[in-house]
Amino acid sequence: MIRDLATALRERKADLATLLAIEVGKICSEAEVEIREMIDIADYVVGLFR
């Protein structure tokens, strides 16, 4: 499930960053970094279970 979440985040990274920027009031590049961090955390957790 976590791997699927990471895949979904990768596929929709730009859209999610735009929504995050609108909701929180950040610039898009900062929002993209936050989405990238979520993807990295999901990848890390998947790696822990291998």
C-alpha positions in Angstrom: 0.0 0.0 0.0 2.8 2.4 0.8 4.6 1.6 -2.5 1.3 2.4 -4.3 1.0 5.6 -2.4 4.5 6.6 -3.5 3.6 5.8 -7.1 0.5 7.8 -6.9 2.4 10.8 -5.4 4.9 10.6 -8.3 2.2 10.5 -10.9 0.4 13.5 -9.5 3.4 15.4 -8.0 2.7 18.6 -10.0 -1.0 18.7 -9.3 -0.4 18.0 -5.6 2.2 20.7 -5.4 -0.2 23.2 -6.9 -2.9 22.3 -4.5 -0.5 22.5 -1.5 0.7 25.9 -2.7 -2.9 27.2 -2.9 -3.9 25.7 0.4 -0.9 26.7 2.5 0.2 29.8 0.5 3.7 28.5 -0.4 5.4 29.0 -3.7 5.2 26.0 -6.0 8.8 25.1 -5.7 8.5 24.8 -1.9 5.4 22.7 -2.3 7.1 20.4 -4.8 9.9 19.8 -2.2 7.3 18.8 0.4 5.7 16.4 -2.0 9.2 15.0 -2.8 9.8 14.5 0.9 6.6 12.5 1.2 7.7 10.3 -1.7 11.2 9.9 -0.1 9.6 8.9 3.2 7.3 6.4 1.6 10.3 4.9 -0.3 12.3 4.7 2.9 9.5 2.9 4.7 9.1 0.4 1.9 12.9 -0.2 2.0 12.7 -1.0 5.8 10.3 -3.9 5.1 12.5 -5.5 2.4 
